[in-house]
Amino acid sequence: MLAWIFPATLIKAVKGTRDLLPPATAVWNRVETIARAVFGSYNYHEIRTPILEETSLFARGVGAETDIVTKEMYTFDDRDGSSLTLRPENTASVIRAYIEHRLDQRPGVQKLFYMGPMFRRERPQKGRYRQFFQIGAEAIGSESPLVDAEVIEMVVELLRGAGLADFQLLLNSVGDQNCRPQFVERLREELKPVAARMCGDCQRRAGTNPLRVLDCKVEADQAIIDGLPSILDHLCQPCRDHFAAVRGFLEARGIEAEIRPRMVRGLDYYMRTTFEVVNGALGAQNSVLGGGRYDGLAESLGSKVHSPGIGFSIGEDRLVTIMEAGQAAPALDLLIAPLGDAAVQHAALMARDLRRLGVSVELVEARLKRAMELANKLSARFTLIVGDNELAAGRYALKDMTTGEQREVTRDEIAARCGADPLVRAGPPGPAVLPKDQSPGTQEEPARGPAADEGVRPTGN
């Protein structure tokens, strides 16, 4: 009956999504570990927002006429009739949380970072998925160009820490509420006689959101776009001064940036500083990250307190794609091959103790030949042979799988040769765990005998 209701067809991941499998997940973990370390050094703290938000958050925050809102969002009606959306980006969510929880009442600039999945219904291609992951940060509460430069510096440090060397920083200013409206109107007028010769998206944007025409990637439209006015020629004096200060701070830090007057980014909330990092290894979709300043976003979402900010988001999928090319799969430290029932029990305790010291261990019940074959396939650095003779002598055969050298070692020497992590070896601080029948004022006699030697805690009768 169930076979008739549910045909036996193979269920696969939804189009545009994917499973992240080892050893690739090791690269993801490495990127995220590096990011957390860099964020910590700049005093950023993690924020976690819901994957689901009210649709109006993105319509108001991102922009009702943006491609994200009009074409790409996963939106549905909840059972109570409310409209919900899987978050397509996270800056609007962070600002919503900032307003809702009155983070403006906390001292200083609020420095927040996040990691997690976003959702857009785009055409899947290299480095672009419908469920994709972002690493991002927001600095909220300052208009200073020094903060802009520090955020960009942090981006550069993060990418370099992750091992990305061949990247290019692009920089622009898109003005503010004082000078940008006049530029947009000028752009709209300039587009009227030429829009009919451009792609369908540009024809639509020419009337609804002219600034987005500058971000068009259609090759046939580039000659027309190159002839349009430059926003840098229409900045008001405060925006000119702000952009000049950002550039000066970056130059003082030795950070090179190419000025791109046509780079406006795809979100309506940006103003003044915008930036992007590109890498040629990704082909046409070469953007690794983008960011910018959004001084009016909080007010557009209902804040009564002026809360200027700047942030960025890294396309983690794209960054990992670049890094995977130069990353080797993490090696297994040790494969233990026990020979016989007594050796299996002994080896299991050894494996547990070595794991506690930070050594990665695989315990295999198999014939010796099969165990050695598996050690090669798993790229194990060492293989430890535990048999009756080894148990009797208290010395074990440790084989270096790279050089083929085999030597006898004591139990205490194994961890050192396999590279135990000294931080793990020290163990976490905390109170000792006492047996149920022992009070803190008494001291248990040290364990003696073979059980203690094998790492087994003696139990009371």
SENURO-736257 format. One line per field, with one value per residue (C-alpha): residue number from 1; residue in one letter; x, y, z. Coordinates in nm, 3 decimals. Example, Ala and Ser with C-alpha at 12.3 -4.5 7.8 and 13.67 -1.06 7.14 Angstrom:
2
n (1 | 2)
res (a | s)
c1 (1.230 | 1.367)
c2 (-0.450 | -0.106)
c3 (0.780 | 0.714)
//
This chain:
461
n (1 | 2 | 3 | 4 | 5 | 6 | 7 | 8 | 9 | 10 | 11 | 12 | 13 | 14 | 15 | 16 | 17 | 18 | 19 | 20 | 21 | 22 | 23 | 24 | 25 | 26 | 27 | 28 | 29 | 30 | 31 | 32 | 33 | 34 | 35 | 36 | 37 | 38 | 39 | 40 | 41 | 42 | 43 | 44 | 45 | 46 | 47 | 48 | 49 | 50 | 51 | 52 | 53 | 54 | 55 | 56 | 57 | 58 | 59 | 60 | 61 | 62 | 63 | 64 | 65 | 66 | 67 | 68 | 69 | 70 | 71 | 72 | 73 | 74 | 75 | 76 | 77 | 78 | 79 | 80 | 81 | 82 | 83 | 84 | 85 | 86 | 87 | 88 | 89 | 90 | 91 | 92 | 93 | 94 | 95 | 96 | 97 | 98 | 99 | 100 | 101 | 102 | 103 | 104 | 105 | 106 | 107 | 108 | 109 | 110 | 111 | 112 | 113 | 114 | 115 | 116 | 117 | 118 | 119 | 120 | 121 | 122 | 123 | 124 | 125 | 126 | 127 | 128 | 129 | 130 | 131 | 132 | 133 | 134 | 135 | 136 | 137 | 138 | 139 | 140 | 141 | 142 | 143 | 144 | 145 | 146 | 147 | 148 | 149 | 150 | 151 | 152 | 153 | 154 | 155 | 156 | 157 | 158 | 159 | 160 | 161 | 162 | 163 | 164 | 165 | 166 | 167 | 168 | 169 | 170 | 171 | 172 | 173 | 174 | 175 | 176 | 177 | 178 | 179 | 180 | 181 | 182 | 183 | 184 | 185 | 186 | 187 | 188 | 189 | 190 | 191 | 192 | 193 | 194 | 195 | 196 | 197 | 198 | 199 | 200 | 201 | 202 | 203 | 204 | 205 | 206 | 207 | 208 | 209 | 210 | 211 | 212 | 213 | 214 | 215 | 216 | 217 | 218 | 219 | 220 | 221 | 222 | 223 | 224 | 225 | 226 | 227 | 228 | 229 | 230 | 231 | 232 | 233 | 234 | 235 | 236 | 237 | 238 | 239 | 240 | 241 | 242 | 243 | 244 | 245 | 246 | 247 | 248 | 249 | 250 | 251 | 252 | 253 | 254 | 255 | 256 | 257 | 258 | 259 | 260 | 261 | 262 | 263 | 264 | 265 | 266 | 267 | 268 | 269 | 270 | 271 | 272 | 273 | 274 | 275 | 276 | 277 | 278 | 279 | 280 | 281 | 282 | 283 | 284 | 285 | 286 | 287 | 288 | 289 | 290 | 291 | 292 | 293 | 294 | 295 | 296 | 297 | 298 | 299 | 300 | 301 | 302 | 303 | 304 | 305 | 306 | 307 | 308 | 309 | 310 | 311 | 312 | 313 | 314 | 315 | 316 | 317 | 318 | 319 | 320 | 321 | 322 | 323 | 324 | 325 | 326 | 327 | 328 | 329 | 330 | 331 | 332 | 333 | 334 | 335 | 336 | 337 | 338 | 339 | 340 | 341 | 342 | 343 | 344 | 345 | 346 | 347 | 348 | 349 | 350 | 351 | 352 | 353 | 354 | 355 | 356 | 357 | 358 | 359 | 360 | 361 | 362 | 363 | 364 | 365 | 366 | 367 | 368 | 369 | 370 | 371 | 372 | 373 | 374 | 375 | 376 | 377 | 378 | 379 | 380 | 381 | 382 | 383 | 384 | 385 | 386 | 387 | 388 | 389 | 390 | 391 | 392 | 393 | 394 | 395 | 396 | 397 | 398 | 399 | 400 | 401 | 402 | 403 | 404 | 405 | 406 | 407 | 408 | 409 | 410 | 411 | 412 | 413 | 414 | 415 | 416 | 417 | 418 | 419 | 420 | 421 | 422 | 423 | 424 | 425 | 426 | 427 | 428 | 429 | 430 | 431 | 432 | 433 | 434 | 435 | 436 | 437 | 438 | 439 | 440 | 441 | 442 | 443 | 444 | 445 | 446 | 447 | 448 | 449 | 450 | 451 | 452 | 453 | 454 | 455 | 456 | 457 | 458 | 459 | 460 | 461)
res (m | l | a | w | i | f | p | a | t | l | i | k | a | v | k | g | t | r | d | l | l | p | p | a | t | a | v | w | n | r | v | e | t | i | a | r | a | v | f | g | s | y | n | y | h | e | i | r | t | p | i | l | e | e | t | s | l | f | a | r | g | v | g | a | e | t | d | i | v | t | k | e | m | y | t | f | d | d | r | d | g | s | s | l | t | l | r | p | e | n | t | a | s | v | i | r | a | y | i | e | h | r | l | d | q | r | p | g | v | q | k | l | f | y | m | g | p | m | f | r | r | e | r | p | q | k | g | r | y | r | q | f | f | q | i | g | a | e | a | i | g | s | e | s | p | l | v | d | a | e | v | i | e | m | v | v | e | l | l | r | g | a | g | l | a | d | f | q | l | l | l | n | s | v | g | d | q | n | c | r | p | q | f | v | e | r | l | r | e | e | l | k | p | v | a | a | r | m | c | g | d | c | q | r | r | a | g | t | n | p | l | r | v | l | d | c | k | v | e | a | d | q | a | i | i | d | g | l | p | s | i | l | d | h | l | c | q | p | c | r | d | h | f | a | a | v | r | g | f | l | e | a | r | g | i | e | a | e | i | r | p | r | m | v | r | g | l | d | y | y | m | r | t | t | f | e | v | v | n | g | a | l | g | a | q | n | s | v | l | g | g | g | r | y | d | g | l | a | e | s | l | g | s | k | v | h | s | p | g | i | g | f | s | i | g | e | d | r | l | v | t | i | m | e | a | g | q | a | a | p | a | l | d | l | l | i | a | p | l | g | d | a | a | v | q | h | a | a | l | m | a | r | d | l | r | r | l | g | v | s | v | e | l | v | e | a | r | l | k | r | a | m | e | l | a | n | k | l | s | a | r | f | t | l | i | v | g | d | n | e | l | a | a | g | r | y | a | l | k | d | m | t | t | g | e | q | r | e | v | t | r | d | e | i | a | a | r | c | g | a | d | p | l | v | r | a | g | p | p | g | p | a | v | l | p | k | d | q | s | p | g | t | q | e | e | p | a | r | g | p | a | a | d | e | g | v | r | p | t | g | n)
c1 (0.000 | 0.273 | 0.469 | 0.167 | 0.129 | 0.502 | 0.665 | 1.014 | 1.192 | 1.529 | 1.493 | 1.773 | 1.869 | 1.648 | 1.779 | 2.020 | 2.105 | 2.374 | 2.510 | 2.844 | 3.050 | 3.391 | 3.665 | 3.520 | 3.363 | 3.712 | 3.776 | 3.446 | 3.542 | 3.885 | 3.736 | 3.489 | 3.756 | 3.980 | 3.686 | 3.597 | 3.957 | 3.978 | 3.639 | 3.749 | 4.069 | 3.858 | 3.615 | 3.320 | 3.064 | 2.836 | 2.466 | 2.225 | 1.900 | 1.606 | 1.611 | 1.245 | 1.148 | 0.841 | 0.845 | 0.803 | 1.147 | 1.319 | 1.073 | 1.144 | 1.508 | 1.652 | 1.426 | 1.090 | 1.228 | 1.547 | 1.592 | 1.615 | 1.266 | 1.094 | 1.246 | 1.450 | 1.290 | 1.130 | 0.806 | 0.497 | 0.180 | 0.180 | -0.131 | -0.230 | -0.219 | 0.112 | 0.372 | 0.706 | 1.033 | 1.345 | 1.614 | 1.790 | 2.055 | 2.122 | 2.197 | 1.828 | 1.777 | 2.069 | 1.937 | 1.589 | 1.740 | 1.946 | 1.629 | 1.407 | 1.652 | 1.765 | 2.129 | 2.168 | 2.155 | 2.480 | 2.806 | 3.022 | 2.993 | 2.804 | 3.025 | 2.838 | 2.920 | 2.716 | 2.749 | 2.471 | 2.250 | 2.062 | 1.810 | 1.752 | 1.589 | 1.866 | 1.982 | 2.234 | 2.587 | 2.947 | 2.974 | 2.605 | 2.331 | 1.973 | 2.073 | 2.405 | 2.614 | 2.742 | 2.993 | 2.926 | 2.983 | 2.815 | 2.956 | 2.659 | 2.665 | 2.931 | 2.953 | 3.331 | 3.533 | 3.786 | 3.532 | 3.485 | 3.859 | 3.880 | 3.599 | 3.773 | 4.104 | 3.933 | 3.805 | 4.157 | 4.297 | 4.029 | 4.088 | 4.465 | 4.429 | 4.220 | 4.502 | 4.346 | 4.617 | 4.502 | 4.211 | 4.124 | 3.947 | 3.703 | 3.582 | 3.319 | 3.091 | 2.721 | 2.647 | 2.379 | 2.021 | 2.135 | 2.320 | 2.209 | 1.846 | 1.970 | 2.211 | 1.936 | 1.714 | 2.001 | 2.061 | 1.692 | 1.695 | 2.014 | 1.864 | 1.542 | 1.685 | 1.902 | 1.707 | 1.521 | 1.854 | 1.942 | 1.847 | 1.500 | 1.614 | 1.779 | 1.468 | 1.264 | 1.521 | 1.557 | 1.216 | 1.200 | 1.560 | 1.804 | 2.103 | 2.084 | 2.142 | 2.505 | 2.538 | 2.425 | 2.658 | 2.521 | 2.816 | 2.611 | 2.502 | 2.847 | 2.918 | 2.599 | 2.670 | 3.023 | 2.869 | 2.641 | 2.728 | 2.959 | 2.824 | 3.163 | 3.112 | 2.783 | 2.879 | 2.803 | 3.097 | 3.041 | 3.034 | 3.347 | 3.526 | 3.410 | 3.526 | 3.861 | 3.912 | 3.831 | 4.081 | 4.343 | 4.300 | 4.329 | 4.643 | 4.797 | 4.734 | 4.894 | 4.563 | 4.528 | 4.183 | 4.063 | 3.801 | 3.495 | 3.241 | 2.988 | 2.983 | 2.660 | 2.584 | 2.241 | 2.073 | 1.892 | 2.011 | 2.372 | 2.503 | 2.846 | 3.115 | 3.058 | 3.319 | 3.362 | 3.633 | 3.671 | 3.880 | 3.944 | 3.923 | 3.544 | 3.499 | 3.211 | 3.063 | 3.387 | 3.263 | 3.382 | 3.225 | 3.056 | 2.964 | 2.904 | 2.760 | 2.386 | 2.334 | 1.957 | 1.858 | 1.764 | 1.534 | 1.364 | 1.287 | 1.127 | 1.415 | 1.373 | 1.748 | 1.992 | 2.202 | 2.459 | 2.643 | 2.867 | 2.908 | 2.987 | 2.902 | 3.133 | 2.996 | 3.130 | 3.045 | 3.259 | 3.546 | 3.555 | 3.545 | 3.864 | 4.035 | 3.946 | 4.172 | 4.480 | 4.369 | 4.463 | 4.224 | 4.306 | 4.515 | 4.415 | 4.678 | 4.665 | 4.499 | 4.511 | 4.505 | 4.434 | 4.501 | 4.286 | 4.006 | 4.230 | 4.403 | 4.069 | 3.970 | 4.316 | 4.328 | 3.984 | 4.108 | 4.425 | 4.217 | 3.999 | 4.297 | 4.473 | 4.158 | 4.142 | 4.489 | 4.376 | 4.499 | 4.257 | 4.227 | 4.054 | 4.016 | 3.980 | 3.884 | 4.031 | 4.312 | 4.647 | 4.671 | 4.325 | 4.401 | 4.717 | 4.525 | 4.263 | 4.531 | 4.661 | 4.314 | 4.240 | 4.577 | 4.671 | 5.003 | 5.080 | 4.954 | 4.980 | 4.980 | 4.855 | 4.883 | 4.948 | 5.323 | 5.279 | 5.045 | 5.293 | 5.593 | 5.419 | 5.575 | 5.391 | 5.480 | 5.426 | 5.461 | 5.515 | 5.292 | 5.485 | 5.839 | 5.753 | 5.973 | 5.852 | 5.971 | 5.877 | 5.734 | 5.596 | 5.241 | 5.362 | 5.559 | 5.264 | 5.090 | 5.409 | 5.494 | 5.140 | 5.139 | 4.901 | 4.766 | 4.922 | 4.616 | 4.390 | 4.638 | 4.607 | 4.231 | 3.960 | 3.958 | 3.688 | 3.616 | 3.720 | 3.444 | 3.423 | 3.268 | 2.919 | 3.034 | 3.324 | 3.282 | 3.505 | 3.677 | 3.812 | 4.080 | 4.055 | 4.354 | 4.525 | 4.421 | 4.665 | 4.697 | 4.639 | 4.302 | 4.460 | 4.743 | 4.488 | 4.307 | 4.004 | 3.865 | 3.823 | 3.464 | 3.346 | 3.147)
c2 (0.000 | 0.247 | 0.162 | 0.270 | 0.599 | 0.672 | 0.539 | 0.401 | 0.686 | 0.813 | 1.133 | 1.379 | 1.717 | 2.003 | 2.179 | 2.453 | 2.296 | 2.045 | 1.822 | 1.924 | 1.611 | 1.526 | 1.602 | 1.929 | 2.011 | 2.036 | 2.336 | 2.494 | 2.448 | 2.596 | 2.907 | 2.957 | 2.905 | 3.165 | 3.405 | 3.371 | 3.438 | 3.752 | 3.879 | 3.825 | 4.024 | 4.321 | 4.283 | 4.154 | 3.929 | 3.669 | 3.729 | 3.456 | 3.565 | 3.351 | 3.203 | 3.313 | 3.681 | 3.884 | 3.956 | 4.329 | 4.339 | 4.273 | 4.473 | 4.779 | 4.710 | 4.560 | 4.749 | 4.665 | 4.703 | 4.503 | 4.171 | 3.998 | 4.107 | 4.093 | 3.769 | 3.568 | 3.545 | 3.228 | 3.371 | 3.192 | 3.260 | 3.115 | 2.952 | 3.275 | 3.461 | 3.641 | 3.652 | 3.497 | 3.480 | 3.268 | 3.530 | 3.622 | 3.821 | 3.901 | 4.271 | 4.362 | 4.089 | 4.214 | 4.571 | 4.444 | 4.265 | 4.575 | 4.787 | 4.528 | 4.459 | 4.824 | 4.751 | 5.124 | 5.156 | 4.963 | 5.161 | 5.211 | 5.085 | 4.754 | 4.507 | 4.192 | 3.897 | 3.605 | 3.280 | 3.078 | 2.987 | 3.233 | 3.153 | 3.299 | 3.137 | 3.210 | 3.009 | 2.761 | 2.801 | 2.774 | 2.916 | 3.014 | 2.809 | 2.859 | 2.775 | 2.943 | 3.039 | 3.376 | 3.500 | 3.863 | 4.145 | 4.474 | 4.777 | 4.986 | 5.327 | 5.533 | 5.744 | 5.770 | 5.687 | 5.534 | 5.260 | 5.202 | 5.155 | 4.923 | 4.703 | 4.676 | 4.604 | 4.324 | 4.180 | 4.178 | 4.014 | 3.746 | 3.659 | 3.651 | 3.439 | 3.194 | 3.167 | 3.375 | 3.586 | 3.660 | 3.895 | 4.252 | 4.514 | 4.740 | 5.065 | 5.331 | 5.586 | 5.597 | 5.924 | 5.984 | 6.109 | 6.460 | 6.403 | 6.063 | 6.156 | 6.427 | 6.181 | 5.919 | 6.171 | 6.269 | 5.900 | 5.841 | 6.121 | 5.991 | 5.642 | 5.745 | 5.759 | 5.445 | 5.206 | 5.047 | 4.914 | 4.747 | 4.414 | 4.356 | 4.403 | 4.735 | 4.855 | 4.784 | 4.931 | 5.248 | 5.352 | 5.186 | 5.183 | 5.352 | 5.310 | 4.932 | 4.972 | 5.051 | 4.703 | 4.521 | 4.237 | 4.192 | 4.239 | 4.406 | 4.682 | 4.782 | 5.036 | 5.224 | 5.203 | 5.338 | 5.652 | 5.723 | 5.984 | 5.887 | 5.916 | 6.034 | 6.354 | 6.422 | 6.368 | 6.645 | 6.789 | 6.583 | 6.263 | 6.369 | 6.434 | 6.102 | 5.905 | 6.085 | 6.003 | 5.634 | 5.617 | 5.793 | 5.552 | 5.253 | 5.393 | 5.446 | 5.078 | 4.971 | 4.842 | 4.891 | 4.948 | 5.008 | 5.283 | 5.159 | 5.442 | 5.197 | 4.965 | 5.031 | 4.689 | 4.525 | 4.651 | 4.981 | 5.049 | 5.123 | 5.479 | 5.635 | 5.364 | 5.046 | 4.778 | 4.438 | 4.172 | 3.966 | 3.665 | 3.537 | 3.170 | 3.192 | 3.287 | 3.520 | 3.507 | 3.633 | 3.823 | 3.676 | 3.937 | 4.274 | 4.538 | 4.900 | 5.169 | 5.187 | 5.495 | 5.518 | 5.151 | 5.150 | 5.449 | 5.285 | 4.988 | 5.202 | 5.308 | 5.643 | 5.656 | 5.741 | 5.425 | 5.453 | 5.136 | 4.952 | 4.582 | 4.308 | 3.949 | 3.683 | 3.421 | 3.126 | 2.879 | 3.077 | 3.126 | 2.753 | 2.672 | 2.875 | 2.727 | 2.363 | 2.366 | 2.403 | 2.203 | 1.844 | 1.622 | 1.616 | 1.312 | 1.058 | 1.056 | 0.690 | 0.364 | 0.094 | -0.266 | -0.505 | -0.873 | -1.094 | -1.043 | -0.935 | -0.683 | -0.534 | -0.439 | -0.302 | -0.109 | 0.044 | 0.195 | 0.320 | 0.479 | 0.657 | 0.796 | 0.912 | 1.084 | 1.272 | 1.404 | 1.538 | 1.250 | 1.140 | 0.760 | 0.491 | 0.150 | -0.134 | -0.496 | -0.670 | -0.897 | -0.722 | -0.704 | -0.552 | -0.307 | -0.186 | -0.142 | 0.063 | 0.274 | 0.369 | 0.451 | 0.668 | 0.845 | 0.750 | 0.893 | 0.600 | 0.246 | 0.084 | -0.297 | -0.444 | -0.821 | -1.076 | -1.019 | -0.643 | -0.683 | -0.908 | -0.682 | -0.348 | -0.226 | -0.176 | -0.175 | 0.177 | 0.212 | 0.546 | 0.512 | 0.781 | 0.647 | 0.282 | 0.289 | 0.067 | 0.087 | -0.036 | 0.226 | 0.236 | 0.348 | 0.685 | 0.748 | 0.696 | 1.027 | 1.230 | 1.063 | 1.112 | 1.481 | 1.511 | 1.861 | 2.008 | 2.228 | 1.924 | 1.728 | 1.987 | 1.931 | 2.186 | 2.352 | 2.246 | 2.050 | 1.689 | 1.429 | 1.233 | 0.888 | 0.891 | 0.750 | 0.993 | 1.333 | 1.632 | 1.597 | 1.250 | 1.128 | 0.810 | 0.577 | 0.578 | 0.291 | 0.007 | -0.294 | -0.373 | -0.195 | 0.134 | 0.085 | 0.044 | 0.366 | 0.203 | 0.380 | 0.124 | 0.097 | 0.040 | -0.269)
c3 (0.000 | 0.099 | -0.215 | -0.420 | -0.230 | -0.227 | -0.547 | -0.495 | -0.671 | -0.554 | -0.351 | -0.415 | -0.274 | -0.395 | -0.706 | -0.610 | -0.274 | -0.188 | 0.084 | 0.233 | 0.284 | 0.426 | 0.350 | 0.211 | 0.548 | 0.695 | 0.469 | 0.579 | 0.943 | 0.881 | 0.715 | 0.999 | 1.266 | 1.101 | 1.068 | 1.437 | 1.536 | 1.319 | 1.441 | 1.800 | 1.746 | 1.629 | 1.924 | 1.720 | 1.889 | 1.735 | 1.671 | 1.556 | 1.395 | 1.275 | 0.926 | 0.890 | 0.898 | 0.810 | 0.437 | 0.498 | 0.662 | 0.331 | 0.119 | 0.334 | 0.413 | 0.096 | -0.144 | -0.303 | -0.656 | -0.612 | -0.792 | -0.454 | -0.351 | -0.691 | -0.825 | -0.578 | -0.233 | -0.097 | 0.042 | 0.169 | 0.370 | 0.719 | 0.863 | 1.038 | 0.705 | 0.771 | 0.494 | 0.586 | 0.393 | 0.419 | 0.472 | 0.144 | 0.333 | 0.698 | 0.737 | 0.756 | 1.018 | 1.227 | 1.220 | 1.310 | 1.612 | 1.697 | 1.709 | 1.879 | 2.162 | 2.202 | 2.139 | 2.081 | 2.462 | 2.498 | 2.509 | 2.204 | 1.849 | 1.834 | 1.648 | 1.547 | 1.322 | 1.190 | 0.998 | 0.842 | 0.546 | 0.323 | 0.049 | -0.299 | -0.598 | -0.846 | -1.145 | -1.001 | -1.136 | -1.019 | -0.668 | -0.657 | -0.490 | -0.378 | -0.025 | 0.026 | 0.327 | 0.435 | 0.689 | 0.768 | 1.012 | 1.100 | 1.287 | 1.404 | 1.570 | 1.390 | 1.072 | 1.092 | 0.780 | 1.020 | 1.097 | 0.722 | 0.679 | 0.981 | 0.846 | 0.508 | 0.681 | 0.875 | 0.546 | 0.404 | 0.719 | 0.711 | 0.346 | 0.389 | 0.701 | 0.501 | 0.248 | -0.031 | -0.192 | -0.548 | -0.486 | -0.579 | -0.367 | -0.552 | -0.392 | -0.461 | -0.298 | -0.391 | -0.214 | 0.048 | 0.079 | -0.012 | -0.339 | -0.466 | -0.553 | -0.793 | -0.953 | -0.990 | -1.170 | -1.399 | -1.469 | -1.543 | -1.801 | -1.963 | -1.991 | -2.166 | -2.521 | -2.484 | -2.257 | -2.551 | -2.681 | -2.350 | -2.193 | -2.049 | -1.690 | -1.770 | -1.954 | -1.641 | -1.403 | -1.608 | -1.478 | -1.135 | -1.008 | -1.250 | -1.021 | -1.066 | -1.441 | -1.358 | -1.206 | -1.523 | -1.627 | -1.983 | -2.217 | -2.493 | -2.252 | -2.131 | -2.406 | -2.316 | -1.943 | -1.994 | -2.147 | -1.850 | -1.585 | -1.297 | -0.945 | -0.823 | -1.025 | -0.841 | -0.476 | -0.229 | -0.035 | 0.284 | 0.076 | -0.112 | 0.216 | 0.363 | 0.058 | 0.052 | 0.422 | 0.366 | 0.081 | 0.293 | 0.584 | 0.348 | 0.185 | 0.530 | 0.601 | 0.274 | 0.136 | -0.239 | -0.386 | -0.740 | -0.769 | -0.961 | -1.015 | -1.171 | -0.868 | -0.681 | -0.525 | -0.546 | -0.229 | -0.186 | 0.168 | 0.072 | 0.089 | 0.075 | 0.097 | -0.102 | -0.168 | -0.323 | -0.340 | -0.657 | -0.751 | -1.104 | -1.003 | -0.995 | -1.361 | -1.452 | -1.099 | -0.947 | -0.642 | -0.310 | -0.084 | -0.088 | 0.163 | 0.234 | 0.455 | 0.535 | 0.750 | 0.695 | 0.718 | 1.088 | 1.044 | 0.744 | 0.969 | 1.239 | 1.463 | 1.635 | 1.700 | 1.422 | 1.389 | 1.107 | 1.018 | 0.779 | 0.710 | 0.463 | 0.381 | 0.241 | 0.005 | 0.201 | -0.077 | -0.321 | -0.078 | -0.001 | -0.375 | -0.420 | -0.117 | -0.192 | -0.496 | -0.277 | 0.026 | 0.096 | 0.288 | 0.661 | 0.747 | 1.007 | 1.282 | 1.381 | 1.280 | 1.549 | 1.434 | 1.725 | 1.670 | 1.895 | 2.145 | 2.432 | 2.208 | 2.096 | 2.452 | 2.527 | 2.197 | 2.260 | 2.586 | 2.418 | 2.141 | 2.397 | 2.587 | 2.269 | 2.146 | 2.475 | 2.393 | 2.056 | 1.838 | 1.565 | 1.590 | 1.385 | 1.554 | 1.302 | 1.362 | 1.059 | 0.948 | 0.946 | 0.566 | 0.538 | 0.820 | 0.642 | 0.315 | 0.496 | 0.664 | 0.318 | 0.187 | 0.491 | 0.454 | 0.810 | 0.920 | 1.152 | 1.212 | 1.554 | 1.575 | 1.902 | 1.941 | 2.218 | 2.204 | 2.233 | 2.528 | 2.709 | 2.643 | 2.691 | 2.365 | 2.038 | 1.668 | 1.529 | 1.152 | 0.976 | 0.668 | 0.478 | 0.519 | 0.587 | 0.899 | 1.185 | 1.543 | 1.886 | 2.119 | 2.469 | 2.537 | 2.663 | 2.340 | 2.105 | 2.170 | 2.129 | 1.798 | 1.666 | 1.754 | 2.050 | 2.096 | 2.414 | 2.470 | 2.461 | 2.673 | 2.950 | 2.964 | 3.045 | 3.388 | 3.630 | 3.946 | 3.971 | 3.949 | 4.274 | 4.315 | 4.463 | 4.798 | 4.843 | 5.001 | 4.917 | 5.252 | 5.187 | 4.952 | 4.750 | 4.747 | 4.406 | 4.181 | 4.141 | 3.915 | 3.547 | 3.531 | 3.630 | 3.382 | 3.101 | 3.182 | 3.349 | 3.655 | 3.938 | 4.057 | 4.413 | 4.512)
//
